[in-house]
Amino acid sequence: MVRKHETPEPAPADAIDRLRLARTEGVGPVAYRRLLARYGSATAALDALPGLARAGGRPSPQALPSPDDAMRELRGLARLGARMVFAGEPDYPPLLALLDDAPAAIAVLGDPALLANRAIALVGGRNASANGQRMAENLAAELARSLVVVSGLARGIDAAAHSGAMQTGRTVAAVAGGLDMPYPPEHADLQRRVAESGAVVTEAPLGTAPQARHFPRRNRIIAGLALGVVVVEAALRSGSLITARLAQEAGRELFAVPGSPLDPRSRGANDLIRQGAYLVETAQDVLDNLPDHPSREGLARDPLFARSTPPGVAEPLETWGEPTESAADLAKTRRQVIDLLGSSPTAVDDVVRRCQFSAAAVMAALLELELAGRIETLPGSRVALLPETGF
């Protein structure tokens, strides 16, 4: 690992182009993966982007990050003692890579090898009670003897989980902003201590101040790094339940610590138990029920979050190849896809089934429309139409 203030070595051209592709407007994690599969390299994908965006209806040229922009970010990470890990590289977390929308690139401060270890996520409310925080700290301390404990560095339960885990083992923090923007600010020292003994992970560029829209993306990383998620003190409408839902969609196990029915901070965790999550009173309750591998079908019991999409397609999207349709047919495919979509998320499988054109043509149309800013790709292989902005 490059130490802070050490002069970093020049980044290889492939890393620069991969970062440029990942940071290009309109290129989300799914589009990034499809572009690499279709064109074979980040360099070739960058060359193809302008034409794809025009085909999708983008009225103005797409602004691509320059090589200098990418180099500055990589050097800035190196000065912090951090590094960028790209999807497909050996150091990329294997469980995270299973997500449909796994981040194209993650910045890691600390030990990247730790991200491949068997892990459990422990999350909960920011406005946590003293009892809830004590439970989270004790539970994390016990779990960290045999597992890596993952959390989100937030106030309340997250901070207690990190603190408890560092008493006996190692912990990973997934954060919503850049590595140089600790949040909340008073957790700057906690972030430093987590990085020294474990790792801090983000997909946000340096200088990114966390905003509300960043936290669901951070939550999917928390869920994706772990075999299961333990929820302590979560209200019915809380970010912790977003993490739980994302975990269930990814086939990870759900656990929850019960709380008083008179305390609204416990209603979300209690509801998870009611719908099938394992009830947790001790670390052994987690260890006895944590699987060795994620289940593609999610929980066998009736979970709180029923599958919002049908099971995945028989073949990975990347194997559907190039469309054989003519340019005129591809234009018709794009129009048909737009007609089928609305502001509510729709499963990609449904779009493919309802279009009269080949799966490869539909996937090409979805990629072009995403690059043009017409649609948004969402977790769970779903897409939604974005409001028109001058198209």
C-alpha positions as CSV (number, residue, x, y, z in Angstrom):
1,M,0.0,0.0,0.0
2,V,1.3,3.5,-0.8
3,R,1.8,5.4,2.4
4,K,0.4,8.9,2.9
5,H,2.5,11.7,1.3
6,E,4.6,9.2,-0.6
7,T,5.0,10.0,-4.3
8,P,2.7,7.6,-6.1
9,E,3.8,5.5,-9.1
10,P,2.2,6.3,-12.5
11,A,-1.1,4.6,-13.0
12,P,-1.4,2.2,-15.9
13,A,-3.3,3.4,-18.9
14,D,-6.0,0.7,-18.4
15,A,-6.7,1.9,-14.8
16,I,-7.0,5.5,-16.1
17,D,-9.5,4.5,-18.8
18,R,-11.5,2.3,-16.4
19,L,-11.8,5.1,-14.0
20,R,-12.8,7.5,-16.8
21,L,-15.5,5.1,-17.9
22,A,-16.8,4.6,-14.4
23,R,-16.9,8.4,-13.8
24,T,-18.7,9.2,-17.1
25,E,-22.1,10.7,-16.7
26,G,-24.8,8.2,-17.5
27,V,-22.5,5.2,-17.1
28,G,-23.9,3.3,-14.1
29,P,-22.5,0.1,-12.7
30,V,-24.7,-2.1,-15.0
31,A,-23.8,-0.1,-18.1
32,Y,-20.1,-0.2,-17.2
33,R,-20.2,-4.0,-17.1
34,R,-22.2,-4.2,-20.3
35,L,-19.8,-1.9,-22.1
36,L,-16.7,-3.8,-21.1
37,A,-18.4,-7.1,-22.1
38,R,-19.4,-5.6,-25.5
39,Y,-16.2,-3.8,-26.4
40,G,-13.5,-5.8,-24.5
41,S,-11.7,-2.8,-22.9
42,A,-12.4,0.5,-21.3
43,T,-10.5,2.3,-24.1
44,A,-12.7,0.8,-26.8
45,A,-15.8,1.5,-24.7
46,L,-14.9,5.2,-24.3
47,D,-14.4,5.5,-28.1
48,A,-17.9,4.0,-28.6
49,L,-19.7,6.1,-26.1
50,P,-20.5,9.2,-28.2
51,G,-22.1,7.2,-30.9
52,L,-24.1,5.1,-28.5
53,A,-25.4,8.2,-26.7
54,R,-26.4,9.8,-30.0
55,A,-28.3,6.7,-31.0
56,G,-30.2,6.8,-27.7
57,G,-31.3,10.4,-28.4
58,R,-28.8,12.5,-26.5
59,P,-28.9,16.0,-28.1
60,S,-25.5,17.2,-27.1
61,P,-22.1,15.5,-26.9
62,Q,-21.3,13.5,-23.8
63,A,-18.6,15.0,-21.6
64,L,-15.9,12.4,-20.8
65,P,-13.5,12.8,-17.9
66,S,-10.0,13.5,-19.2
67,P,-7.0,11.2,-18.5
68,D,-5.7,14.1,-16.3
69,D,-8.9,14.0,-14.2
70,A,-8.6,10.3,-13.6
71,M,-4.9,10.6,-12.8
72,R,-5.5,13.3,-10.3
73,E,-8.1,11.1,-8.5
74,L,-5.7,8.1,-8.4
75,R,-2.8,10.2,-7.2
76,G,-5.1,11.8,-4.5
77,L,-6.0,8.4,-3.3
78,A,-2.4,7.3,-3.2
79,R,-1.5,10.4,-1.1
80,L,-4.2,9.3,1.4
81,G,-2.7,5.8,1.5
82,A,-5.7,4.4,-0.4
83,R,-6.1,2.7,-3.8
84,M,-8.7,2.1,-6.4
85,V,-10.0,-1.5,-7.0
86,F,-11.9,-2.2,-10.2
87,A,-14.5,-4.8,-10.8
88,G,-12.9,-7.9,-12.3
89,E,-9.6,-7.4,-10.5
90,P,-8.3,-10.1,-8.1
91,D,-8.7,-7.8,-5.1
92,Y,-12.3,-6.9,-5.8
93,P,-14.6,-8.3,-3.0
94,P,-16.0,-11.6,-4.3
95,L,-19.4,-11.2,-2.5
96,L,-19.8,-7.7,-3.7
97,A,-19.1,-8.8,-7.3
98,L,-22.2,-11.0,-7.2
99,L,-24.5,-7.9,-7.1
100,D,-26.3,-7.0,-10.3
101,D,-25.2,-3.4,-9.8
102,A,-21.8,-4.0,-8.2
103,P,-19.8,-0.8,-8.2
104,A,-17.4,-0.4,-11.2
105,A,-14.7,0.9,-8.9
106,I,-14.3,1.2,-5.2
107,A,-11.7,3.2,-3.3
108,V,-10.2,1.3,-0.4
109,L,-8.4,2.8,2.6
110,G,-6.8,0.0,4.6
111,D,-6.4,-3.6,3.8
112,P,-8.2,-4.7,0.5
113,A,-7.6,-8.4,1.3
114,L,-10.0,-8.0,4.3
115,L,-12.9,-7.5,1.9
116,A,-12.7,-11.2,0.8
117,N,-13.1,-12.5,4.4
118,R,-16.3,-14.0,5.7
119,A,-18.3,-11.0,7.0
120,I,-21.5,-10.0,8.8
121,A,-23.1,-6.6,8.5
122,L,-24.5,-4.9,11.6
123,V,-26.6,-1.8,11.1
124,G,-29.3,0.2,12.9
125,G,-30.7,3.6,13.8
126,R,-28.7,6.8,14.3
127,N,-31.0,7.9,17.1
128,A,-30.2,4.7,19.1
129,S,-30.9,4.1,22.8
130,A,-28.1,3.4,25.2
131,N,-29.3,-0.2,25.5
132,G,-29.3,-0.5,21.7
133,Q,-25.8,0.8,21.4
134,R,-24.6,-1.5,24.2
135,M,-26.2,-4.5,22.5
136,A,-24.6,-3.6,19.1
137,E,-21.2,-3.1,20.7
138,N,-21.3,-6.4,22.6
139,L,-22.7,-8.3,19.7
140,A,-20.0,-6.9,17.3
141,A,-17.3,-7.7,19.8
142,E,-18.4,-11.3,19.9
143,L,-18.9,-11.7,16.2
144,A,-15.6,-10.1,15.3
145,R,-13.8,-13.0,17.0
146,S,-14.6,-15.1,13.9
147,L,-16.1,-12.7,11.3
148,V,-15.3,-9.3,9.8
149,V,-18.0,-6.8,11.0
150,V,-19.3,-4.4,8.3
151,S,-21.2,-1.2,9.0
152,G,-21.7,2.3,7.8
153,L,-19.8,4.6,10.2
154,A,-23.0,6.5,11.0
155,R,-24.0,7.8,14.5
156,G,-25.6,5.4,16.9
157,I,-25.7,1.7,16.1
158,D,-23.0,1.8,13.3
159,A,-20.5,3.6,15.5
160,A,-21.1,1.1,18.3
161,A,-20.7,-1.8,15.9
162,H,-17.3,-0.6,14.7
163,S,-16.1,0.2,18.2
164,G,-17.1,-3.2,19.5
165,A,-15.6,-5.1,16.6
166,M,-12.2,-3.3,17.0
167,Q,-12.0,-4.7,20.6
168,T,-11.6,-8.2,19.4
169,G,-11.2,-8.3,15.7
170,R,-11.5,-6.2,12.5
171,T,-14.2,-4.1,10.9
172,V,-15.0,-2.6,7.5
173,A,-16.8,0.8,7.1
174,A,-18.7,1.5,3.9
175,V,-19.1,5.3,3.6
176,A,-21.3,7.5,1.4
177,G,-18.9,10.3,0.5
178,G,-15.2,10.5,-0.5
179,L,-12.5,9.1,1.7
180,D,-11.3,12.6,2.4
181,M,-14.8,13.7,3.6
182,P,-15.5,11.7,6.8
183,Y,-19.2,11.8,7.8
184,P,-20.4,12.7,10.3
185,P,-17.4,15.0,10.8
186,E,-17.0,13.9,14.4
187,H,-16.3,10.3,13.2
188,A,-13.1,11.4,11.5
189,D,-11.0,9.7,14.2
190,L,-13.2,6.6,14.1
191,Q,-12.7,6.4,10.3
192,R,-8.9,6.6,10.9
193,R,-8.9,3.9,13.4
194,V,-11.1,1.6,11.3
195,A,-8.7,2.1,8.3
196,E,-5.7,1.4,10.5
197,S,-6.9,-2.0,11.6
198,G,-9.4,-2.8,8.9
199,A,-10.7,-1.0,5.8
200,V,-12.9,1.9,4.7
201,V,-14.7,1.6,1.3
202,T,-16.5,3.9,-1.0
203,E,-17.5,4.3,-4.6
204,A,-17.7,8.1,-4.3
205,P,-14.9,10.2,-5.8
206,L,-12.6,12.2,-3.6
207,G,-14.2,15.5,-2.5
208,T,-17.7,14.1,-2.6
209,A,-19.7,15.4,0.4
210,P,-22.4,12.9,1.4
211,Q,-25.9,13.7,0.4
212,A,-29.1,11.8,1.1
213,R,-29.2,10.2,-2.4
214,H,-25.7,8.7,-1.7
215,F,-26.7,6.6,1.3
216,P,-28.8,3.9,-0.5
217,R,-25.8,3.2,-2.8
218,R,-23.6,2.9,0.3
219,N,-26.2,0.6,1.9
220,R,-26.0,-1.8,-1.0
221,I,-22.2,-2.0,-0.5
222,I,-22.8,-2.9,3.2
223,A,-25.2,-5.6,2.2
224,G,-23.0,-6.8,-0.7
225,L,-19.9,-7.3,1.4
226,A,-21.5,-9.6,3.9
227,L,-23.2,-13.0,4.1
228,G,-25.9,-11.6,6.3
229,V,-27.2,-8.4,7.9
230,V,-28.1,-7.9,11.6
231,V,-30.5,-5.0,12.3
232,V,-30.6,-3.4,15.8
233,E,-33.1,-0.7,16.5
234,A,-34.6,0.3,13.2
235,A,-37.7,2.4,12.7
236,L,-40.2,1.3,10.1
237,R,-39.0,3.9,7.6
238,S,-35.2,3.8,8.0
239,G,-32.1,3.4,6.0
240,S,-31.4,0.2,7.9
241,L,-34.4,-1.5,6.3
242,I,-33.1,-0.4,2.9
243,T,-30.0,-2.3,3.7
244,A,-32.0,-5.3,4.8
245,R,-34.1,-5.2,1.6
246,L,-31.0,-5.0,-0.6
247,A,-29.5,-7.9,1.4
248,Q,-32.5,-10.1,0.9
249,E,-32.6,-9.3,-2.8
250,A,-29.0,-10.4,-3.0
251,G,-29.7,-13.7,-1.3
252,R,-28.1,-12.7,2.0
253,E,-29.5,-13.8,5.4
254,L,-31.4,-11.5,7.6
255,F,-31.2,-11.2,11.4
256,A,-32.8,-8.7,13.8
257,V,-32.5,-7.9,17.5
258,P,-36.0,-7.6,19.1
259,G,-37.0,-4.5,21.0
260,S,-39.8,-3.2,23.1
261,P,-43.1,-2.8,21.1
262,L,-43.5,0.5,22.9
263,D,-40.3,1.9,21.3
264,P,-40.8,3.1,17.7
265,R,-37.0,2.6,17.2
266,S,-37.6,-1.1,17.4
267,R,-40.6,-1.5,15.1
268,G,-38.6,-2.1,12.0
269,A,-36.5,-4.8,13.6
270,N,-39.5,-6.5,15.2
271,D,-41.3,-6.5,11.8
272,L,-38.3,-8.2,10.2
273,I,-38.6,-11.0,12.8
274,R,-42.3,-11.2,12.2
275,Q,-41.7,-11.8,8.5
276,G,-39.0,-14.3,8.8
277,A,-35.7,-12.8,9.9
278,Y,-33.8,-14.8,12.6
279,L,-34.3,-13.4,16.1
280,V,-30.9,-12.5,17.7
281,E,-30.2,-12.4,21.4
282,T,-26.6,-13.5,21.3
283,A,-23.8,-13.8,18.7
284,Q,-24.4,-17.5,18.6
285,D,-27.8,-16.9,17.1
286,V,-26.0,-15.4,14.1
287,L,-23.2,-17.9,13.9
288,D,-25.6,-20.9,14.0
289,N,-27.6,-19.6,11.1
290,L,-25.1,-17.7,8.8
291,P,-24.7,-19.5,5.5
292,D,-21.3,-20.2,3.8
293,H,-22.5,-18.7,0.5
294,P,-25.3,-16.3,-0.6
295,S,-28.5,-17.9,-1.9
296,R,-29.6,-16.6,-5.3
297,E,-33.2,-17.2,-4.2
298,G,-32.9,-15.2,-1.0
299,L,-34.5,-16.4,2.2
300,A,-36.3,-19.7,2.1
301,R,-38.8,-18.4,4.7
302,D,-41.4,-15.7,3.9
303,P,-39.3,-12.5,4.1
304,L,-40.5,-9.0,4.8
305,F,-39.4,-8.0,1.3
306,A,-41.0,-10.2,-1.3
307,R,-39.1,-10.5,-4.6
308,S,-39.9,-7.4,-6.6
309,T,-38.8,-9.0,-9.8
310,P,-39.0,-12.6,-11.2
311,P,-36.0,-14.8,-11.1
312,G,-33.1,-13.8,-13.3
313,V,-32.9,-14.7,-17.0
314,A,-31.5,-18.0,-18.0
315,E,-28.3,-16.5,-19.4
316,P,-26.2,-13.6,-18.1
317,L,-27.0,-10.4,-20.0
318,E,-23.4,-10.2,-21.3
319,T,-23.9,-13.5,-23.2
320,W,-26.7,-12.2,-25.4
321,G,-24.3,-10.9,-28.0
322,E,-24.6,-8.2,-30.6
323,P,-28.0,-7.4,-32.1
324,T,-28.5,-8.6,-35.7
325,E,-31.3,-6.1,-36.5
326,S,-30.9,-3.3,-39.0
327,A,-30.4,0.3,-37.9
328,A,-34.1,1.0,-38.6
329,D,-35.1,-2.0,-36.5
330,L,-32.9,-0.9,-33.7
331,A,-34.5,2.6,-33.8
332,K,-37.9,0.8,-33.5
333,T,-36.6,-1.2,-30.6
334,R,-35.7,2.0,-28.7
335,R,-39.1,3.5,-29.3
336,Q,-40.8,0.3,-28.2
337,V,-38.7,0.1,-25.0
338,I,-39.6,3.7,-24.2
339,D,-43.3,2.9,-24.7
340,L,-43.1,0.0,-22.3
341,L,-41.4,2.0,-19.5
342,G,-42.7,4.5,-17.0
343,S,-41.5,6.2,-13.9
344,S,-42.1,3.0,-11.8
345,P,-39.3,0.4,-12.1
346,T,-39.9,-2.4,-14.5
347,A,-38.0,-5.7,-14.6
348,V,-35.6,-6.0,-17.5
349,D,-36.9,-9.5,-18.1
350,D,-40.4,-8.1,-18.6
351,V,-39.1,-5.6,-21.2
352,V,-37.3,-8.3,-23.1
353,R,-40.4,-10.6,-23.1
354,R,-42.8,-7.9,-24.3
355,C,-40.6,-6.5,-27.1
356,Q,-40.9,-8.1,-30.6
357,F,-37.1,-7.8,-31.2
358,S,-34.3,-10.0,-30.0
359,A,-32.9,-9.9,-26.4
360,A,-29.6,-8.6,-27.8
361,A,-31.4,-5.7,-29.5
362,V,-33.4,-4.8,-26.4
363,M,-30.2,-4.8,-24.3
364,A,-28.5,-2.6,-26.8
365,A,-31.4,-0.2,-26.8
366,L,-31.4,-0.1,-22.9
367,L,-27.7,0.7,-22.9
368,E,-28.0,3.5,-25.5
369,L,-31.0,5.0,-23.6
370,E,-29.2,4.9,-20.3
371,L,-26.1,6.6,-21.9
372,A,-28.5,9.2,-23.4
373,G,-30.0,9.9,-19.9
374,R,-33.4,8.6,-20.9
375,I,-33.6,5.7,-18.5
376,E,-32.2,4.7,-15.1
377,T,-31.0,1.2,-14.2
378,L,-32.0,0.2,-10.6
379,P,-31.0,-2.6,-8.3
380,G,-32.7,-5.9,-9.0
381,S,-32.3,-5.7,-12.8
382,R,-35.0,-3.1,-13.1
383,V,-35.2,0.1,-15.2
384,A,-37.3,3.2,-15.1
385,L,-37.9,6.1,-17.5
386,L,-36.5,9.4,-16.5
387,P,-38.3,12.8,-17.0
388,E,-37.5,14.3,-20.4
389,T,-34.9,17.0,-20.3
390,G,-35.0,18.5,-23.8
391,F,-35.1,15.3,-25.8
